[in-house]
């Protein structure tokens, strides 16, 4: 069954859309935070993967950083294929993500 790409009327729209194997580049902006989900098209923040889009690598979305819980972060990786839905993060979600990322980086540097 083919996955159908549902593009929001405006990229600022909070509607989610599904991600095809190679998403058209015009839908994602480098440096923006997106929430990705495997099954729920609403991409609830509590169960989504949060990630900052960095571009495309090998025909797939590449993330600068990502987190499931805003406490531990993964850097410079390709979005796993099982993530089907996506939406752009709200300003409040962006604030929370950046706060968690900064805290994590400061804590990591102090503990080494």
C-alpha contacts under 8 A as a table, 3 or more apart, distances in Angstrom:
res1	aa1	res2	aa2	distance
3	X	18	X	7.45
3	X	19	X	7.87
3	X	20	X	6.26
4	X	18	X	6.81
4	X	20	X	7.19
5	X	17	X	6.39
5	X	18	X	5.24
5	X	19	X	6.28
5	X	20	X	6.37
6	X	16	X	7.86
6	X	17	X	4.86
6	X	18	X	6.02
7	X	16	X	7.85
7	X	17	X	5.66
7	X	18	X	7.99
7	X	27	X	7.92
8	X	11	X	6.17
8	X	13	X	6.18
8	X	15	X	6.06
8	X	16	X	7.12
8	X	17	X	6.89
9	X	13	X	6.92
10	X	13	X	5.12
11	X	14	X	7.94
11	X	27	X	7.20
11	X	88	X	7.53
12	X	88	X	7.24
13	X	88	X	7.89
14	X	87	X	6.36
14	X	88	X	6.55
14	X	89	X	7.77
14	X	90	X	7.71
15	X	42	X	7.13
15	X	87	X	6.37
16	X	41	X	5.89
16	X	42	X	5.90
16	X	43	X	7.06
16	X	85	X	6.43
16	X	86	X	5.26
16	X	87	X	4.39
16	X	88	X	7.69
17	X	41	X	6.97
17	X	85	X	5.58
17	X	86	X	5.49
17	X	87	X	6.49
18	X	41	X	7.45
18	X	84	X	5.35
18	X	85	X	4.30
18	X	86	X	6.13
19	X	22	X	7.60
19	X	23	X	6.02
19	X	83	X	7.71
19	X	84	X	5.26
19	X	85	X	5.84
19	X	86	X	6.84
20	X	23	X	5.39
20	X	84	X	7.53
21	X	59	X	7.42
21	X	60	X	6.66
21	X	81	X	7.79
22	X	59	X	5.42
22	X	60	X	5.70
22	X	61	X	7.71
23	X	27	X	7.41
23	X	60	X	7.55
23	X	61	X	7.71
24	X	27	X	6.07
24	X	28	X	7.99
25	X	28	X	5.98
25	X	29	X	8.00
26	X	29	X	7.37
28	X	32	X	7.65
28	X	53	X	7.16
29	X	32	X	5.66
29	X	53	X	6.84
30	X	52	X	7.64
30	X	53	X	5.27
30	X	54	X	5.02
30	X	55	X	6.11
31	X	52	X	5.75
31	X	53	X	5.56
31	X	54	X	6.08
32	X	52	X	5.47
32	X	53	X	5.81
32	X	88	X	7.59
33	X	50	X	6.95
33	X	51	X	5.55
33	X	52	X	4.36
33	X	53	X	6.41
33	X	88	X	6.25
33	X	89	X	5.61
33	X	94	X	6.53
34	X	50	X	5.90
34	X	51	X	5.47
34	X	52	X	6.24
34	X	53	X	7.14
34	X	86	X	6.62
34	X	87	X	5.60
34	X	88	X	4.38
34	X	89	X	5.09
35	X	43	X	6.22
35	X	45	X	7.06
35	X	48	X	5.84
35	X	49	X	5.64
35	X	50	X	4.57
35	X	51	X	6.35
35	X	86	X	5.55
35	X	87	X	5.44
35	X	88	X	6.25
35	X	89	X	6.13
36	X	43	X	6.18
36	X	48	X	5.42
36	X	49	X	5.07
36	X	50	X	6.36
36	X	51	X	7.62
36	X	83	X	6.10
36	X	84	X	7.22
36	X	85	X	5.57
36	X	86	X	4.44
36	X	87	X	6.79
37	X	40	X	5.98
37	X	41	X	7.10
37	X	43	X	5.33
37	X	44	X	7.93
37	X	47	X	7.40
37	X	48	X	4.97
37	X	49	X	6.38
37	X	83	X	5.32
37	X	84	X	6.18
37	X	85	X	5.13
37	X	86	X	6.34
38	X	48	X	7.96
38	X	82	X	5.82
38	X	83	X	4.26
38	X	84	X	5.17
38	X	85	X	6.31
39	X	83	X	7.71
39	X	84	X	6.91
39	X	85	X	7.16
40	X	43	X	5.58
40	X	44	X	7.50
40	X	85	X	6.99
41	X	85	X	5.38
41	X	86	X	7.25
42	X	85	X	7.84
42	X	87	X	7.75
43	X	47	X	7.49
43	X	48	X	5.87
43	X	85	X	6.84
43	X	86	X	6.48
43	X	87	X	6.74
44	X	47	X	5.90
44	X	48	X	6.03
45	X	48	X	5.30
45	X	49	X	7.94
45	X	50	X	7.87
46	X	69	X	7.82
47	X	68	X	7.17
48	X	68	X	6.32
49	X	66	X	6.73
49	X	67	X	5.78
49	X	68	X	4.78
50	X	66	X	5.31
50	X	67	X	5.28
50	X	68	X	6.20
50	X	97	X	7.79
51	X	63	X	6.02
51	X	64	X	7.28
51	X	65	X	5.65
51	X	66	X	4.03
51	X	67	X	6.55
52	X	63	X	5.42
52	X	64	X	5.48
52	X	65	X	5.61
52	X	66	X	6.45
53	X	61	X	7.20
53	X	62	X	6.18
53	X	63	X	4.69
53	X	64	X	6.13
53	X	65	X	7.97
54	X	61	X	7.65
54	X	62	X	5.41
54	X	63	X	5.02
54	X	64	X	5.26
55	X	61	X	6.14
55	X	62	X	5.30
55	X	63	X	7.21
56	X	59	X	5.88
56	X	60	X	5.32
56	X	61	X	4.77
56	X	62	X	5.21
57	X	60	X	5.36
57	X	61	X	6.41
57	X	62	X	5.90
57	X	78	X	7.23
60	X	78	X	6.69
60	X	79	X	7.11
61	X	78	X	5.82
61	X	79	X	5.60
62	X	76	X	7.12
62	X	77	X	5.79
62	X	78	X	4.34
62	X	79	X	5.94
63	X	66	X	6.73
63	X	75	X	7.25
63	X	76	X	5.64
63	X	77	X	5.47
63	X	78	X	5.93
63	X	79	X	6.55
64	X	75	X	5.57
64	X	76	X	4.61
64	X	77	X	6.85
65	X	73	X	6.52
65	X	74	X	5.46
65	X	75	X	4.22
65	X	76	X	5.88
65	X	77	X	7.48
66	X	73	X	5.53
66	X	74	X	5.30
66	X	75	X	6.53
67	X	70	X	5.48
67	X	71	X	7.33
67	X	72	X	6.14
67	X	73	X	4.78
67	X	74	X	6.39
68	X	72	X	7.62
68	X	73	X	7.85
69	X	72	X	6.64
70	X	73	X	7.04
70	X	96	X	7.79
70	X	97	X	6.16
70	X	100	X	5.24
70	X	101	X	7.03
71	X	100	X	6.00
71	X	101	X	7.47
71	X	104	X	6.42
72	X	104	X	6.89
73	X	101	X	7.19
73	X	104	X	7.65
74	X	77	X	7.51
79	X	83	X	7.43
80	X	83	X	6.27
81	X	84	X	7.57
83	X	86	X	8.00
89	X	92	X	7.97
89	X	93	X	5.73
89	X	94	X	6.18
90	X	93	X	5.12
90	X	94	X	6.19
91	X	94	X	4.99
91	X	95	X	6.22
92	X	95	X	5.09
92	X	96	X	6.31
93	X	96	X	5.08
93	X	97	X	6.09
94	X	97	X	5.11
94	X	98	X	6.14
95	X	98	X	5.35
95	X	99	X	6.10
96	X	99	X	5.14
96	X	100	X	6.18
97	X	100	X	5.18
97	X	101	X	6.11
98	X	101	X	4.98
98	X	102	X	6.06
99	X	102	X	5.25
99	X	103	X	6.15
100	X	103	X	5.12
100	X	104	X	6.01
101	X	104	X	5.09
101	X	105	X	6.16
102	X	105	X	5.18
102	X	106	X	6.15
103	X	106	X	5.21
103	X	107	X	6.02
104	X	107	X	5.16
104	X	108	X	5.97
105	X	108	X	5.08
105	X	109	X	6.18
106	X	109	X	5.26
106	X	110	X	6.25
107	X	110	X	5.19
107	X	111	X	6.22
108	X	111	X	5.30
108	X	112	X	6.52
109	X	112	X	5.52
